[in-house]
Every structure is written in C-alpha cells, then in structure tokens.
Amino acid sequence: MTNPVVQKVNPMLTEERAKASFPVEELTYILDGGKFNTEKRREIEELVTKDPNFEHPPIQFMTREQQYSLAVKKALLVQQRLKELDMLDDPYASYFFRRIAMPREVSPIGLHWVMFVPTLMGQCSDEQRERWLQRALNYEIIGTYAQTEMGHGTFLRGIETTATYDPSSQQFVLHSPTTTSIKWWPGGLGKTCNYAVVVAQLHTQGRCHGVHMFLVQLRDESTHRSLPGVVCGDIGPKMGYHTIDNGFLQLNSVRIPRENMLMRNAEVQPDGTYIRRVSNEKLTYGTMVFVRSLIVSDAARGISEAATIAVRYACVRRQGEPSSPGAPEPRLLDYPVHQYRLLTCVANCYGLWFASEVLRDLYFTVQPDVLEGRTERLPETHALSAGLKAVGSNRGAACVEECRRCCGGFGFSEASGLPKIYNDINPACTYEGENTVMLLQTGRHLLKCVERARRGEQLAPSDAYIRSRPTPQPKLAGGPLTADLLLGWLRWRSLSMLLEVSGRFNSFIEQRQAWADAFQAVSRRLTRCAEAHCILYVGQAFLDSAKAAENPKICGVLTSLCRLFLLNEVVSGAGDVQLSRSDLARCQDAIDSLLTELRPNAVALVEAFDLPDRMLCSVIGRYDGQVYEAMLQWARQSPLNATDVHESYELYTRQFLAGRSLAKL
Ligand SMILES: Cc1cc2nc3c(=O)[nH]c(=O)nc-3n(C[C@H](O)[C@H](O)[C@H](O)COP(=O)(O)OP(=O)(O)OC[C@H]3O[C@@H](n4cnc5c(N)ncnc54)[C@H](O)[C@@H]3O)c2cc1C
C-alpha cells in the first residue's frame, strides 16, 4: 500500500482491513496487469509526490481562471518531466505520470495527444506528416480537433463550415456561413491551442464533395494572437472540466494553402480537380475502437475511486439506532441495503475493468489483420466498442452518483472528491459518440447478425450465440446458481429480446415500410437489446478473469463478486422477458447471501485498486479514516473564512437589519 499514514489510522478501518480473506496485493497485480506494472506505477507515484512543483492548495477553492492557469502550467510541466525522464515513449508510465500529477484535472492540452496527433498520423500524406507531425510531437505547435458545431453534433454530414478551393491562389477559403456553423466544444480551442484540424464541407469546381479535414493555424506562433478572420474563445463554465478551455471558433473567409487539406484519402489538385483515393476509413475505425476501450477503462477507474471513498467512509461513519442501550451506533456498512448499494458498484467496476482489457486485446488482435486488408472482424469490434462505450460510461456515471449519495451530505461537499469524479466522468456519455446513438449502432449490427444467422452464415465469436430461432429458457430453480448458469440465462435473455425486436422489424418491412422507418419503429427496444448484448460481454469477461486467477482465494472472491454482478442483472432484467416468480425469489435470496459473504472483503476489494490519497483528493475517503478532523481543516481553507466578518455584512446586511432599503445602496 503506497499511502503514507499521516495520522493514527482509525481503528474501525484497521478492523475492516484485517477481515480480508485474500492477499490484497496479489489482486492489485492482477488489476495492474502484473507485478512489474504495479512496481512501475508506484515508482512514478513516488516521483510525482516528491516533486514540489505539483504541490498546491485544493483547487476547489480557486476561481476557474486560476484552475485553468494552474492546469496549463502542470500539463506542460508533466511533458517536460516525461522528456527529462525519457518516459515519453512509454505509454503506461506517461499515463500514470499524468494521472497522479493532475488528479481530477482535465488537461488543457489533452486533445493534442488524444485527437490532434492521431489525426495527423492517420489522415496526412507522407509529405504532410514530415512537415507537421514532428512539430506536433515536439510541442512546437499545440492542436485540437474541431468537428462539432453549434448546430451539428451527431449528424456529421450536416456540418455547415465550408472549405472552398480557389485555384487562382491555390488556397482554400475556410468559412463559417451561419451562427449554427460556429465550431463549439473542442478541447483547448478557447485559449490554449494555436492550430486545429477543422472538419468542413469541401467545395471545388462548383461541386461539394462532403466533409474533409483541414489543418488551420488559429494563432500567431510567437504572440499567440488570433490570426485575421479567426474568432475564437472559451465557451464558459460547464458542469465539470473546469480546467480545460473547450472553445468556439468562427472562421471568416480564412485562407489556407492547398497543401493544408489532409490528403491521405483524397486530394484537390492545383487546378481544383478532386481525386478520391482508396478509402482507408476502416483504419480509422480501428483507432476509434482503441479510444472507446480507454473510455470503458476510465469509467471503471472512476467507479474504483468513488467506491474506495464510499466504502471507507461507510466503515467509519456511524449512523442509526444502537442495537442495545450503551452500544455504539451501527456503521453504514452494517446495513444490508448499504452493502447492496456499494457492492453492486464494486461489482460493476470489476466487470468493466476486465471488459475494457478484453476489448483492448481484441483491438490488438484485429488491428494487424485490418492493416493487411482482412476486415472480417471489424463490424463485430466496431459494434462492441460502440455499445461498451455507452454501457461503460452510463454505468460509470450511475455508480459514481450512487457512491456519492451513499455518503449523505458529505457526498455533496466538494471535500469528498465525489462531485468532481461525477462531473468528470459524465461528459464521456456524450463525447466520442453520444451514448444512445452508440447503442443504436450496436443494435443495427445485431439486427444484421440475426439476418445473417437466418441465411446460415457464420458469426463472429461474440455474436455467435445469435440464432434465428429461440432457444429454451435455462432453468434457475433446482441446482446451484452458478456464474455459468446465470451467464447462460443472460445469453438467453439477450437472444430472446433480439429475436422479438427483429421479428417486429421484419413485419414492418413485410408491410412495405421503408428500412429507415422500420428501424425507427424498433429503435427504443433495440437500444435495450444492445445493452443486454454488452452486459453479456462484460459478464463473460468478468467470469473469465475470475477463473484465470491462480490464487484460489482470489478466484473465490472474484467469482462471488461476479455472481453478484450477474444476479443483479438477472433481477433488474426480469421484466425484459418472463422470469418466473420462484426464479426471481431465488435470485433475490442469493443476492442477500452474497452480500453477507462479501461484506468482510468490501474494504479489501476497493483497496486492491491501490489508490493513494493524492489521487483520491477526498477528505472522507482518506486512508487513515480520520474524517471529521480533516473535514474541519478543509473548511477552514475556504476563502469565505479569511475574515470573521464578511464585507457583504457592511455593504448590505447591516443596512437591511436596520430597516433601510437596499435599493438605495
Ligand atoms: C466535454 C466535451 C468535450 C467535447 N470535445 C469535443 C472536441 O474536442 N471536438 C469536437 O469536435 N467536439 C467535441 N465535443 C462535442 C461532442 O462530440 C458532441 O457533443 C456530441 O457529438 C453530441 O453532439 P451534440 O452535442 O450536438 O448533440 P446532438 O447530436 O444534438 O444530440 C442531442 C440528443 O439527441 C439524441 N440524438 C441525436 N441524433 C439521434 C438519432 N439519430 N437518433 C436518436 N437520437 C439522437 C442524442 O442521443 C442526444 O441525446 C465535446 C463535448 C463535450 C460534452
């Protein structure tokens, strides 16, 4: 455990830690992907912790401008340190360095790495790469990715920004013709970046050729002033992400050289002739799959942080009627309903953690094939990554909110760290493909799978359970409710729901409805099918990882947690299909027994995530469990407490209490 014990540890937490039935450290190695990774991560944490440049008072007491300015400084410092330590080429090390140096702070230059550089890598011709990529990698320029407009998000083809080619000057004229065409949202666009990849409708020789990408310089490289015709700025405070300047961009006939169109897939020649090359859009899908697997893993990490805070707090918080006169009040964790709320979040966290790893491995398996033109598994990976991105971020936000509520009033205080985790996890439901739209994409793929199964075609591994005919419902009554049996039931549920929806869809088609109308008619139910399909994948990944654990004690506790996950899905999905009352009652009883079984391991299961206090930034989730003293100390730092009497008293309250009218002040 890397946490420095700053105060005497609360005995209630010590007592809970002693109850662990398995070696926590070994589970940490599994979660990290091996002992080597755990050690490396801890070394990095120590490096950052010792660096005074990353020390500062709580950001919650700072204004947004102060938070942004500090985040710019720290983000650049992180890059400098990574270079000095020769860690830039080590993705694992640099990921953890950033996370620990900027806990809960979204980096204003994050988009540079996540979107700008990968877009240059994937969309530039070889000469363009030569010219720009190295400059971007060396941080001589900082870029963002500007696609979304005020009026157009999900529907990419509706984008209004135009890039019109002028052969006389061999330049493109970038223009925002309407208010709704103003770019809105790109990270770092407001104040930080000096370049952007701008997505616009390409016009040449009187024809529109659809959306293409252009590299546009926004600000002068030495003064950082915005260039003529470029109007950009910050879009203002948001629900979270206070440290990043999501921005707007209006382009007023801004001219860029012809060579600034990203030309890997298409080209405009000097005379204005448009040439489309063999599309490698399928390669772009590959990158999308990878980014989405990271979103699922971020969702799991968000829950791991919230659950660590809420479980520790539940051990030290006493609330309620004592069981006998003179006895202490019960701890929150002693209440079965509280155990249920927290342990189901922990179970979701482990499930998503393992599923994100399987998805990432799938990407690394499929990507080399795709590069060589074998794209058979691309539809499966694409559909899975879209659906899991949606299910992961939806669950992430829901579980973090549940953990926040589990902490009562303190969960509403910024001191808990929980509002910030929630506000930072929530936007992932919207960016990189809005979640409902993602589920519809998965659903569309599932409908096609039923059709292919009907034609007797072979389906990809994760779709292989899909048939064109129903199978009998697995019986839950009778024998033990094993994880395999529960998974089998969820597989059956997914297939049953899908066949029903596909049947309705086909009947609309037989009634000569247009494909798009038939799709809309079943779309609501189809999103539910997509969720069921993805939950099945999460459950399978969870169970496989539990079975793979070499230590029988770890295998045992993970299998129990996995059963809790699966049972909870069966119970909450009972209304989707017909689950008998006796089967439902059995499942409910099994959940109750599992809560009792898992409760002694609650702390161990969250502490296996090995999150140092520095990362949690939580007064109520600290390792030593000394919640109340720390809460008072934290509140004392509020700027409102700088003076005993606040200036508003002299300005307004004194007059008001004396009966004078405030209007005259
Ligand atoms: C924090 C944050 C960072 C972002 N960063 C960037 C960035 O760096 N660069 C960038 O270009 N953009 C960025 N975005 C924008 C983001 O990609 C869009 O918000 C997203 O694509 C959704 O588009 P929209 O907001 O226009 O919503 P809309 O597309 O208008 O969707 C609104 C609602 O309608 C529903 N809906 C839309 N279409 C359909 C349909 N066909 N069927 C059923 N329902 C539908 C959606 O599910 C959604 O609930 C960012 C957004 C956020 C919140």
Ligand as a Chemical Component Dictionary entry (heavy atoms), coordinates in Angstrom:
data_LIG
# 
_chem_comp.id                   LIG 
_chem_comp.type                 NON-POLYMER 
_chem_comp.pdbx_formal_charge   0 
_chem_comp.three_letter_code    LIG 
# 
loop_
_chem_comp_atom.comp_id 
_chem_comp_atom.atom_id 
_chem_comp_atom.alt_atom_id 
_chem_comp_atom.type_symbol 
_chem_comp_atom.charge 
_chem_comp_atom.model_Cartn_x 
_chem_comp_atom.model_Cartn_y 
_chem_comp_atom.model_Cartn_z 
_chem_comp_atom.pdbx_ordinal 
LIG C1  C1  C 0 -16.808 17.718 -22.568 1  
LIG C2  C2  C 0 -16.990 17.652 -24.047 2  
LIG C3  C3  C 0 -15.877 17.695 -24.866 3  
LIG C4  C4  C 0 -16.011 17.696 -26.251 4  
LIG N1  N1  N 0 -14.897 17.796 -27.039 5  
LIG C5  C5  C 0 -15.032 17.913 -28.383 6  
LIG C6  C6  C 0 -13.891 18.123 -29.217 7  
LIG O1  O1  O 0 -12.760 18.173 -28.740 8  
LIG N2  N2  N 0 -14.085 18.288 -30.557 9  
LIG C7  C7  C 0 -15.333 18.245 -31.104 10 
LIG O2  O2  O 0 -15.438 18.405 -32.321 11 
LIG N3  N3  N 0 -16.435 18.018 -30.346 12 
LIG C8  C8  C 0 -16.319 17.863 -29.005 13 
LIG N4  N4  N 0 -17.431 17.646 -28.210 14 
LIG C9  C9  C 0 -18.748 17.591 -28.836 15 
LIG C10 C10 C 0 -19.353 16.197 -28.828 16 
LIG O3  O3  O 0 -18.664 15.379 -29.727 17 
LIG C11 C11 C 0 -20.850 16.351 -29.158 18 
LIG O4  O4  O 0 -21.451 16.996 -28.039 19 
LIG C12 C12 C 0 -21.504 15.015 -29.429 20 
LIG O5  O5  O 0 -21.089 14.512 -30.669 21 
LIG C13 C13 C 0 -23.040 15.135 -29.447 22 
LIG O6  O6  O 0 -23.442 16.137 -30.324 23 
LIG P1  P1  P 0 -24.435 17.293 -29.843 24 
LIG O7  O7  O 0 -23.941 17.863 -28.584 25 
LIG O8  O8  O 0 -24.628 18.201 -30.986 26 
LIG O9  O9  O 0 -25.799 16.543 -29.523 27 
LIG P2  P2  P 0 -26.932 16.137 -30.595 28 
LIG O10 O10 O 0 -26.317 15.411 -31.740 29 
LIG O11 O11 O 0 -27.772 17.315 -30.912 30 
LIG O12 O12 O 0 -27.751 15.124 -29.706 31 
LIG C14 C14 C 0 -28.701 15.554 -28.723 32 
LIG C15 C15 C 0 -29.520 14.342 -28.260 33 
LIG O13 O13 O 0 -30.245 13.811 -29.347 34 
LIG C16 C16 C 0 -30.017 12.420 -29.499 35 
LIG N5  N5  N 0 -29.886 12.074 -30.932 36 
LIG C17 C17 C 0 -29.129 12.678 -31.872 37 
LIG N6  N6  N 0 -29.224 12.029 -33.048 38 
LIG C18 C18 C 0 -30.054 10.982 -32.858 39 
LIG C19 C19 C 0 -30.553 9.923  -33.687 40 
LIG N7  N7  N 0 -30.168 9.795  -34.961 41 
LIG N8  N8  N 0 -31.387 9.021  -33.144 42 
LIG C20 C20 C 0 -31.773 9.123  -31.855 43 
LIG N9  N9  N 0 -31.331 10.093 -31.012 44 
LIG C21 C21 C 0 -30.484 11.006 -31.498 45 
LIG C22 C22 C 0 -28.699 12.119 -28.799 46 
LIG O14 O14 O 0 -28.743 10.826 -28.258 47 
LIG C23 C23 C 0 -28.644 13.210 -27.719 48 
LIG O15 O15 O 0 -29.182 12.733 -26.520 49 
LIG C24 C24 C 0 -17.307 17.627 -26.829 50 
LIG C25 C25 C 0 -18.431 17.546 -25.998 51 
LIG C26 C26 C 0 -18.291 17.560 -24.621 52 
LIG C27 C27 C 0 -19.510 17.496 -23.748 53 
# 
loop_
_chem_comp_bond.comp_id 
_chem_comp_bond.atom_id_1 
_chem_comp_bond.atom_id_2 
_chem_comp_bond.value_order 
_chem_comp_bond.pdbx_ordinal 
LIG C1  C2  SING 1  
LIG C2  C3  SING 2  
LIG C2  C26 DOUB 3  
LIG C3  C4  DOUB 4  
LIG C4  N1  SING 5  
LIG C4  C24 SING 6  
LIG N1  C5  DOUB 7  
LIG C5  C6  SING 8  
LIG C5  C8  SING 9  
LIG C6  O1  DOUB 10 
LIG C6  N2  SING 11 
LIG N2  C7  SING 12 
LIG C7  O2  DOUB 13 
LIG C7  N3  SING 14 
LIG N3  C8  DOUB 15 
LIG C8  N4  SING 16 
LIG N4  C9  SING 17 
LIG N4  C24 SING 18 
LIG C9  C10 SING 19 
LIG C10 O3  SING 20 
LIG C10 C11 SING 21 
LIG C11 O4  SING 22 
LIG C11 C12 SING 23 
LIG C12 O5  SING 24 
LIG C12 C13 SING 25 
LIG C13 O6  SING 26 
LIG O6  P1  SING 27 
LIG P1  O7  DOUB 28 
LIG P1  O8  SING 29 
LIG P1  O9  SING 30 
LIG O9  P2  SING 31 
LIG P2  O10 DOUB 32 
LIG P2  O11 SING 33 
LIG P2  O12 SING 34 
LIG O12 C14 SING 35 
LIG C14 C15 SING 36 
LIG C15 O13 SING 37 
LIG C15 C23 SING 38 
LIG O13 C16 SING 39 
LIG C16 N5  SING 40 
LIG C16 C22 SING 41 
LIG N5  C17 SING 42 
LIG N5  C21 SING 43 
LIG C17 N6  DOUB 44 
LIG N6  C18 SING 45 
LIG C18 C19 SING 46 
LIG C18 C21 DOUB 47 
LIG C19 N7  SING 48 
LIG C19 N8  DOUB 49 
LIG N8  C20 SING 50 
LIG C20 N9  DOUB 51 
LIG N9  C21 SING 52 
LIG C22 O14 SING 53 
LIG C22 C23 SING 54 
LIG C23 O15 SING 55 
LIG C24 C25 DOUB 56 
LIG C25 C26 SING 57 
LIG C26 C27 SING 58 
# 
